[in-house]
Amino acid sequence: MPELPEVETICQALKPLLEGQSFLKIQANRPDLRYPLPVNMETVLSHKLISLISRRAKYLLLDFSHGLTLIWHLGMSGRVIIENLNALSLNSGPHDHVVFITSNNYKITFRDPRRFGFLLLYPTNQLKSLHPFKTLGPEPLGDIPLGVSVLHAALKRRTISIKNALLDQRIIAGLGNIYASEALWQARLSPRRGANTLRLKETKILLIEIQNVLRRAISAGGSTLRDYAQPNGDTGYFQYSFNVYKREHLLCNHCHFTPITRIVQSGRATYYCDKCQQ
């Protein structure tokens, strides 16, 4: 599933392209994805000014000037493909479920082979009261990022493992499995540790490493493990910088002699060094 860096990469690609523009045509090639597509989406959104493109957690948000927001979630395998309509050849495939034609001559395609993604349409002024937005925690990056004291207080209330706590979107919005594992390795904290056992100093180090890992991943265009690609078709590159994720049995890059261990926590793979991470 695309995580925060992948969604942010797409957001940054769409923002200069769509803000101040509109959709001339919206072609839905099926009536539903995970949920039914918005009723009369083309009629409601065509020729309406797009005022803002933003991200909240793992959701893309397209705000329109007439007070509606298109909520876009990529699901497990979703991709956003941007192409100039003047290109010699245009990309198309059997899993291209929604196609947007823009007023500045671009084609934006939502391709989702597994159809776990979705598009929903709601009034912009109601978003904060909708599930899951009303329960999302602070963003780890951004204009008002998550603070150490807020994170430490949230962790102190949880008796689950620190790895599982980091995946709780009520604590940190947008952080996923890959980057939680990487940040814990950077902070030298065991994913098995109880969340409520971290000292304030350890929480501070962990938050710094979460932010560092996410910023580096965004700069690399995210991570491509299976389906994800950047809107221009390029793969992400951060997978080449993994220190623990998918590195089972390889030597730890901290101590250089302990093999990376893989365990399963709440159904998700966790990778760590049981020597360096305490």
C-alpha positions as CSV (number, residue, x, y, z in Angstrom):
1,M,0.0,0.0,0.0
2,P,1.4,3.5,-0.8
3,E,2.4,5.2,2.4
4,L,2.8,8.9,3.3
5,P,5.9,9.5,1.1
6,E,4.3,7.9,-2.0
7,V,1.1,9.9,-1.6
8,E,3.1,13.1,-0.9
9,T,5.1,12.5,-4.1
10,I,1.8,12.3,-6.1
11,C,0.4,15.3,-4.3
12,Q,3.5,17.4,-5.2
13,A,3.2,16.3,-8.9
14,L,-0.5,17.1,-9.1
15,K,-0.4,20.4,-7.2
16,P,1.3,22.7,-9.8
17,L,-0.6,20.9,-12.6
18,L,-4.1,21.1,-11.2
19,E,-4.4,24.1,-8.9
20,G,-6.2,26.9,-10.9
21,Q,-7.3,24.4,-13.6
22,S,-10.4,22.3,-14.0
23,F,-11.5,18.9,-15.4
24,L,-13.1,19.1,-18.9
25,K,-14.1,15.5,-18.9
26,I,-14.2,12.7,-16.3
27,Q,-14.5,9.2,-17.7
28,A,-15.5,6.4,-15.2
29,N,-14.9,3.0,-16.8
30,R,-16.8,1.1,-14.0
31,P,-19.4,2.1,-11.4
32,D,-17.3,1.3,-8.4
33,L,-13.9,0.6,-6.8
34,R,-13.8,-0.3,-3.1
35,Y,-17.0,1.9,-2.8
36,P,-19.4,3.2,-5.5
37,L,-18.0,6.1,-7.4
38,P,-19.6,9.5,-6.7
39,V,-23.0,9.9,-8.4
40,N,-22.9,12.2,-11.4
41,M,-19.2,12.9,-10.7
42,E,-18.5,14.3,-14.2
43,T,-21.6,16.6,-14.0
44,V,-20.8,17.8,-10.5
45,L,-17.1,18.5,-11.0
46,S,-16.5,19.2,-14.7
47,H,-15.5,22.9,-15.4
48,K,-15.3,23.7,-11.7
49,L,-12.1,25.4,-10.6
50,I,-9.7,23.3,-8.6
51,S,-8.6,25.5,-5.8
52,L,-6.3,23.3,-3.7
53,I,-4.5,19.9,-3.9
54,S,-3.3,18.6,-0.5
55,R,-2.7,15.4,1.5
56,R,-4.0,14.2,4.8
57,A,-2.4,11.0,6.1
58,K,-2.6,8.7,3.0
59,Y,-5.4,10.6,1.3
60,L,-5.2,13.0,-1.6
61,L,-7.7,15.9,-1.3
62,L,-8.8,17.9,-4.3
63,D,-10.7,21.0,-3.2
64,F,-13.1,22.7,-5.7
65,S,-14.1,26.3,-5.7
66,H,-17.8,25.4,-5.3
67,G,-17.2,23.8,-1.9
68,L,-16.7,20.2,-2.7
69,T,-13.7,18.0,-2.0
70,L,-12.7,14.8,-3.9
71,I,-11.2,12.4,-1.5
72,W,-8.8,10.0,-3.3
73,H,-7.3,6.9,-1.7
74,L,-4.9,4.7,-3.7
75,G,-5.7,1.5,-1.8
76,M,-3.2,-1.4,-2.2
77,S,-2.2,-1.1,-5.8
78,G,-3.5,2.3,-7.1
79,R,-1.4,4.5,-9.3
80,V,-1.9,8.0,-10.6
81,I,-0.6,8.5,-14.2
82,I,0.0,12.0,-15.7
83,E,0.3,12.4,-19.4
84,N,0.3,15.3,-21.8
85,L,-2.4,14.9,-24.4
86,N,0.1,16.1,-27.0
87,A,2.4,13.1,-26.4
88,L,3.0,10.8,-29.4
89,S,1.5,7.8,-27.6
90,L,-0.7,7.7,-24.5
91,N,-0.6,4.9,-21.8
92,S,-3.7,2.9,-21.3
93,G,-4.6,-0.4,-19.7
94,P,-7.4,-2.7,-18.6
95,H,-7.3,-1.4,-15.0
96,D,-7.7,2.3,-15.9
97,H,-10.9,2.9,-13.9
98,V,-11.2,6.7,-13.9
99,V,-9.7,9.1,-16.5
100,F,-9.6,12.9,-16.0
101,I,-9.0,15.3,-18.9
102,T,-7.8,18.7,-17.6
103,S,-8.3,22.2,-19.0
104,N,-4.5,22.5,-19.5
105,N,-4.4,19.5,-21.8
106,Y,-3.4,16.7,-19.5
107,K,-4.7,13.2,-19.0
108,I,-4.7,11.9,-15.4
109,T,-5.5,8.2,-15.0
110,F,-6.4,6.3,-11.8
111,R,-5.1,2.8,-12.4
112,D,-5.9,0.2,-9.7
113,P,-5.6,-3.5,-10.5
114,R,-6.9,-4.7,-7.1
115,R,-9.6,-2.1,-6.8
116,F,-9.0,-1.3,-3.1
117,G,-8.7,2.4,-3.9
118,F,-11.7,4.8,-3.9
119,L,-13.0,8.3,-4.8
120,L,-15.5,10.0,-2.5
121,L,-17.1,13.4,-2.8
122,Y,-18.0,15.5,0.2
123,P,-18.5,19.1,1.2
124,T,-15.2,20.6,2.1
125,N,-16.4,22.1,5.3
126,Q,-17.5,18.7,6.6
127,L,-14.3,16.8,6.1
128,K,-13.0,17.1,9.7
129,S,-16.2,15.5,11.0
130,L,-16.0,12.5,8.6
131,H,-14.5,9.1,9.5
132,P,-11.5,8.6,9.4
133,F,-10.5,12.3,9.3
134,K,-12.1,13.1,12.7
135,T,-9.9,10.5,14.4
136,L,-6.6,11.0,12.6
137,G,-3.6,12.1,14.7
138,P,-1.1,14.8,13.9
139,E,1.0,14.8,10.8
140,P,4.6,13.9,11.3
141,L,5.6,16.6,8.7
142,G,4.1,19.8,7.6
143,D,3.4,23.4,8.8
144,I,2.3,22.2,12.3
145,P,4.1,18.8,12.7
146,L,3.7,16.4,15.6
147,G,5.5,17.6,18.7
148,V,7.6,15.4,21.0
149,S,5.5,16.0,24.1
150,V,2.3,15.1,22.2
151,L,3.8,11.9,20.9
152,H,5.2,10.9,24.2
153,A,1.9,11.4,26.0
154,A,0.1,9.4,23.4
155,L,2.6,6.5,23.7
156,K,2.4,6.5,27.5
157,R,-1.2,5.6,27.2
158,R,-0.6,2.6,25.1
159,T,0.5,-0.9,26.3
160,I,1.0,-2.3,22.8
161,S,4.4,-2.6,21.1
162,I,6.0,0.6,19.9
163,K,5.8,-0.7,16.3
164,N,2.1,-1.3,16.4
165,A,1.6,2.1,18.1
166,L,3.4,3.9,15.3
167,L,0.9,2.3,12.8
168,D,-2.1,3.6,14.8
169,Q,-3.3,6.5,12.6
170,R,-4.8,8.1,15.7
171,I,-1.3,8.6,17.0
172,I,0.6,9.5,13.8
173,A,-1.2,10.2,10.6
174,G,0.2,8.5,7.5
175,L,3.0,6.5,8.9
176,G,3.0,2.9,7.5
177,N,4.8,-0.4,7.9
178,I,7.9,0.3,5.8
179,Y,8.8,3.6,7.4
180,A,8.0,2.6,10.9
181,S,10.5,-0.3,10.7
182,E,13.1,2.0,9.2
183,A,12.6,4.8,11.8
184,L,12.8,2.3,14.7
185,W,16.1,0.9,13.3
186,Q,17.5,4.5,12.9
187,A,16.4,5.3,16.5
188,R,17.9,1.9,17.8
189,L,14.6,1.0,19.4
190,S,13.2,-2.5,19.4
191,P,9.9,-2.9,17.7
192,R,8.9,-5.3,20.5
193,R,9.3,-2.6,23.2
194,G,6.1,-1.5,24.9
195,A,5.1,1.9,23.7
196,N,4.6,3.1,27.2
197,T,8.2,2.2,28.2
198,L,9.9,4.9,26.1
199,R,11.6,7.7,27.9
200,L,11.1,11.3,26.7
201,K,14.6,11.3,25.3
202,E,14.0,8.1,23.4
203,T,10.7,9.6,22.0
204,K,12.5,12.7,20.9
205,I,15.1,10.6,19.0
206,L,12.4,8.4,17.5
207,L,10.4,11.4,16.2
208,I,13.5,12.9,14.7
209,E,14.2,9.7,12.9
210,I,10.6,9.3,11.7
211,Q,10.8,12.7,10.2
212,N,14.2,12.1,8.7
213,V,13.1,8.8,7.1
214,L,10.0,10.3,5.6
215,R,11.8,13.4,4.2
216,R,14.4,11.2,2.6
217,A,11.8,8.9,1.1
218,I,9.8,11.8,-0.3
219,S,13.1,13.1,-1.9
220,A,13.6,9.7,-3.5
221,G,10.1,9.6,-4.9
222,G,8.9,7.0,-2.4
223,S,9.5,3.2,-2.5
224,T,8.5,0.9,-5.3
225,L,8.0,-2.7,-4.1
226,R,5.3,-3.9,-6.5
227,D,2.8,-1.6,-8.1
228,Y,3.7,1.9,-7.1
229,A,5.2,4.3,-9.6
230,Q,5.5,8.1,-9.7
231,P,2.9,9.9,-11.8
232,N,5.5,10.3,-14.6
233,G,6.0,6.5,-14.7
234,D,9.3,6.4,-12.9
235,T,9.7,4.1,-10.0
236,G,10.5,5.4,-6.5
237,Y,14.1,4.9,-5.4
238,F,13.9,4.8,-1.6
239,Q,13.8,0.9,-1.6
240,Y,17.5,1.0,-2.5
241,S,18.1,2.8,0.8
242,F,16.3,0.4,3.1
243,N,18.4,-0.5,6.1
244,V,16.1,-3.2,7.5
245,Y,12.9,-3.5,5.5
246,K,13.0,-6.7,3.3
247,R,16.6,-7.3,4.5
248,E,16.0,-10.5,6.5
249,H,19.3,-12.4,7.1
250,L,21.4,-9.6,5.7
251,L,23.9,-8.0,8.1
252,C,22.8,-4.9,10.1
253,N,24.2,-1.6,8.8
254,H,24.8,-0.4,12.4
255,C,26.8,-3.3,13.9
256,H,27.8,-5.0,10.6
257,F,27.6,-8.5,12.1
258,T,24.1,-9.3,13.3
259,P,21.6,-10.6,10.7
260,I,18.4,-8.7,10.3
261,T,15.4,-10.6,11.9
262,R,11.9,-10.8,10.5
263,I,8.9,-11.2,12.9
264,V,5.2,-10.7,12.4
265,Q,3.3,-8.2,14.5
266,S,-0.4,-7.9,14.1
267,G,-0.2,-9.6,10.8
268,R,2.5,-7.3,9.4
269,A,6.2,-8.1,8.8
270,T,8.7,-6.2,11.0
271,Y,12.4,-6.2,10.4
272,Y,15.0,-5.3,13.0
273,C,18.4,-5.9,14.5
274,D,18.0,-7.6,17.9
275,K,21.5,-6.5,18.9
276,C,21.3,-2.8,18.1
277,Q,17.6,-2.2,18.8
278,Q,16.8,-2.3,22.4
